[in-house]
Amino acid sequence: MGCSTLWKPSDTALLSNYKIFKIMTEAGVPPGVVNFVPADGPVFGDTITSSPHLAGINFTGSVPTFNRLWTQVGKNIDRYKNYPRLIGECGGKNYHFVHPSANIETVITATIRSAFEFCGQKCSACSRMYVPESLWPKIKEGLLELRKKLKIGDVQEFDSFSSAVIDDKAFKRISSYIDHAKSSSNLKVIGGGKYDDKKGYFVEPTIVESKDPKDKIMTEEIFGPVVSIYAYPDNKLEDALKLVDKSTPYALTGAIFAEDPSFCVSALSKLKYTAGNFYINDKSTGSVVAQQPFGGSRMSGTNDKAGGPHYILRWASPQSIKETFVPLKEWSYPYMTK
C-alpha cells in the first residue's frame, strides 16, 4: 500500500525484532519500506512528532509514554501535512469473574494459564480475580495444587511453563508488589511470593488473597506473575460486578465463568465497557489473529482491533474515484420545471 515505516523496537527485545526484520527483508520486502531504527525512546518520539511528514503512530507500551506522544502530536498539529493517525495498545488490569454456577475445574485451569504464562508478561494476562465465597475454598485449593506443578526454568527446556522476567526493571517492579502484599494486613500471599535475581530475574508465580478489593494490588497493572483474588459474599454479586467496572481505568480483557446462561447475558451487558476482548468460560488471554481482533479502550488503548478486517485501513488514505461517461447538458433538475 506504499506506507513507509520506521520500526522502533523495544530496548529489551532488540534481537528478536531484528531477526523478524531480516526475515521480512529476505522474503522480498523492498528496501526503505520498513526501516529498523533502534533508538532511545524519548529521542525517537520527539524526532518523529516534530516531523511534518508524520503520518501515524502505531504504539505498544505504557500509558504515560502514549500520553506523551499524543501530547507532542497535539502541540505540533499545525506543522503536519496530514492529521497523523494514532493507535495505542497500552496497559491492562485484566480480570476473571467467577459466578456461583461456574465450573470450578475450568476456573482453576484458565486462571493458572492466563496469570502465569509468559511470567504474566502479556498485556492480556489475568491480574485480578473475583470469586464467590461459597466456591473460594475449592478454587483456592485447586489453584495452589496446580501452581505447585509449574516448572519455572530455562526456556530451552520445553517442559518449563515459564522462565525469568524480562529485565531488572521488571523484577524490581514486580517484587515491590509482592513486598507490599507481605506487609499489608489486608493481603496474604497464599502461594509463591519468592523472587531471586542472582542468576536471571526469577519471580515465583504468586497468588495473593485480598480483603480489600480496592487495594493497589487489585487495581494497578503489575505485568508479572502475580494474581490477586477477592472473595465476595454470594449475596453481593451485583456489588462485585461494579467493582470490576469501577476499580481500574483499564478495559483490555476480561472473562466471566458461569453455567447460568441468564447471568452470562446480564454480565455481558453490565461489563460492556470493562474489556475490549471479553471471554465467557475461557481465559482472558490467547486471542487468535483474524478470529478475535484484539484491543481495549479506556486507558488500555484506542481499541482499533489489531488482526481485524478494518485495521489496515487505519494506515491507508482511501480515495474514491468517479468517472462519468454520459455528457452533462442540463444544469437544472426535473422538479424545477413548471
N, C-alpha and C positions, 0 to 999 in steps of 0.2 A: 504493500500500500504506500510505500515511499516514505515511511516515517523513520528518520534517523534518530538513533537513541544513544544517550550517554548512560552507561551501566555503572553505577557506583555500588560496589559490593560492600557487605558488612565487613568491618575490620576483623571480625572473628571467624569469617568464612571465606577468606580470600582464595585459598587453594581450590576448594570445591567449586566456587563460582568460576574461577579461571579455567578449570577443566571443562565445564559446560560451555564456556565461551569458545574454547578451542574446538570442541566437537561441532559447534554451530559453524565455525569457520571451515572446518574440513568437510562439512555437509554441503557447503556451497553458498552460505550467506555472503553477499558481496562485501568487500572492504568498505568501511565507512558507514555501513548501515547500523551495525551495533558496535559501539566503541567502549571498550573496557577501561574504566577510569578509577583505579583505587586512589582514594584521596581522604584527607581529613574532612570529617563530616561538616563542620561549620564553614570551612573554606569552600567546599564544593557547593553547599547550599547557598552561600552568599554570591558565589560566582554565577550560578545558573539563574537565580532570581533577579539578578541585575542585568541579564542579557535581554535585549529587545526581541531576540529570536526564540525565547522560551515559549514552547507550545503546550507543554503539560508536564506534570509531575506524577509519577506512579510510585507511591511511598509505602513501605512496610517498616514499622518501628514504633517508637514510643509516642504517646500523646503530646508531650512537651515539644518534641522535635517537629512533629507535623504542625502543631500550632505555630511554631516559629516560622516554618516555611510558608504557611498560609499568610501570616502577618507580613512577611517580606514581600510576597506577591502583591498584597494589598497596597503596601507602601509604594511599590513600583508600577502600579497598574497603568499609569499614563505613558509609560515608555514602551509597552509591548505592541508588537504588530498584530497580535490576536489576543483574545482573552484566554489565558492558559487554562487547560483542563487540570483539575486537581482530584486525584484519587488517593485515599489514605486507608490503610489497614493497620489499625493500632492495637490497643490493649483489650483485655477482657477479664472478667471475673465470672467465669462460666459455672453453671450450676447443674446439679442433679436434684430434682424434686421428687420425693417418694410419697405416693398415696397409700393409705392403709390397704388397698386392694392389690398392691404391687406384687410381682413375682420376686421373691427375695433372692433367689439364685442369680437372676438376671441383673438385679440391682448391684449385687456384690461384684460380679464379673465385670460388668460395664464400668463400674466406678474405679476398680483397680486399673483397668486398662486405660481409661481416659485420664486419670490423675497421674499415673506413673510412667506411661510410655514416653520415651524420649526425655526421661527425667522431668516430666511435666513442662518441658520447654516447647510447648506448642501453644499458639495463641488460643486454641480451642479447648485446651485441657481443663478438666473439671477441677475447680479450686474451692468450691463451697457446695455443701450438700444439706438438704433439709429432709429429715426422717421423722415419721410419726413415732411417738414414744412407745406405742404398742409393738412396733416392729424393730425398734432400736436394739434390744438385746441380741436378737438373732443376726441382724445385719452387722452389728459390731463384732460379734464372734466370727462371722464369715469373713469380714474384711481383714481382721487380724490373722486369721488362719491362712488366708490366701497371700497376704503380704509376706509372710514368713517364707513362702516358696519362691519368691522373686530373687533371681541371681543378678547382682549388680557387679559388673566386671568389664573386661576388655570387649570392645565392640567386635573384635575379630573372632571372638568365640560366640558362635551362633546360639548357644543356649543362654547367653546373657540377655536378661529382659531389658536392661538399660545400663548406662555407664555414667561417667562423670559429667558434671555440668560444664558449660562452655568455657568459662574463664573465672579468674579470681574475683572480678566484679560481681558476677552472678553468685558465686559462692558466698561472698560476704552478705549480699542482699538476702539470699535465702536463709542463711544461718541466723541472720538477725531476727527473722520472723520466728524461727524455732526457739531462739533465746527468749523472745517475747512470750511465746506460749508457755515456756518453762517457768517464767517469773510471774505470770498473771494468775490471780486467784479465780478468774472466770474461765481459764483454759486448762486443759490437761492433755499432755502428749500421751496417747494410749498405744501408739505403735511407731517404731523408729525413733527419730529425734537425734541420731548421732550424725556427725559430719567430720571429715578429715581432709586436709589439703597437703599432707606430707608427700604424696605421690599422686598427682592428679587432684581434681576438685570433686571429691565424692560426698554426696549427701544421701542419707538413707531415705527411702520412701517413708514419709511421715504422715501420721493420721492424728489430728487434733480434735478433741471434743470441746465444744464451746457452750457455755451457759448464756453467753451474750451474743445474740445474732448480729449485733452491730459493732462488735469488736473489729479492729482494723484487719485482723487476720481473716475475717469473714467478708470484708468489703474492699480491700486493696489487692491489686494484682501482685502476685508473688513471682510467677513464671519459674516455677521449680516444683520438685516432687513433694508438695505439701497440700493436703486436702483437709479442710476444716468442716466439721459436721455439727449441726444444731438439731437436737431432738425436740420437736414441737409437740405440744399437747394435741391429741387427736381432735379434741373439740375446738381447736383454734386453727383449723386448716385454712380458713379464709385469711386470717391474720398472717399466716406463714406465706401464703401466696403474695400478699402485699409486701412482705419483706424481700422476696425475690425481686420484685419490681422496683422498690424504692431504695434498697440498701447500697447500690453502686451506680456510678454514672455510665456503666458499660452496657452493651447489648450485642454481644457477639454470638455465643452459642449457649444453648440450654437444653435440658432433657427432662421429661417427666416419665415416671414409671407408674403405671396403673393398669389394672384389668377391668376397671369400670369405664365403659365407653362414654357414659354421660359426663364423667369427670374430665376425660380427655378433651371432649368438645368444649366444656366450660373453661378448662385451663388454657386451651389454645387461644380463646378469646381474651381471658384475663392477663395472660402473659404475652400478648401480641407484640408489645414493644420491648420485650426483655431480651430478644435474641433474633439475629438475622437468620441463623440456622437453628431450627427447632426440631428436636427429636422426640419421638414417642416410643418408649420401651427400647431405647438404644442409647449408646454412649454419646457424649457431646462432641466427639471427635470423629474424623475419618470421612469427611465429605469427598465424594468422587467427582473428579473433573468431568464436566459435560452431563452429569446426572444430578448433582447437588451444587449449583452455583453458590460460591462462598462469599460471605461478607456480613458485617454487622453495622448497626447505626449507633446513635448517641455518641459517646466518646470512643467507641470501638472503630469508627471509621465512616466512610461515605456510603457504604453498602452498595457498591456498584456491581457486586456479584461476579467476581473472577471465575472464569470457567463457564460462564453463561453465554447464551447466543448474542446478547447485545453488548457485551463487554468491549469487543474490538471496535465498535462504533464510537466509543468514548475517545479513541485515539485517531479518529479519522475526521475529515471535514467533508461531509457529503455534499454533493452538488446535484440538483435536479435539473434536467435538460428537457426542453420542449421545442420541437420543430413543427412548424405549420406548413402544410402542402397546398392548402386552398387559399388563394389570394384574398386579402381583406379589402372589401369595396365599400361596404356600408358603415358609416360612422354611428348611425342611430340604431336603436333597438326596436323590435316589433311593437312593443307596448306603447311606444311614443307616437305611433301613427293614429291619427284621429279617424 
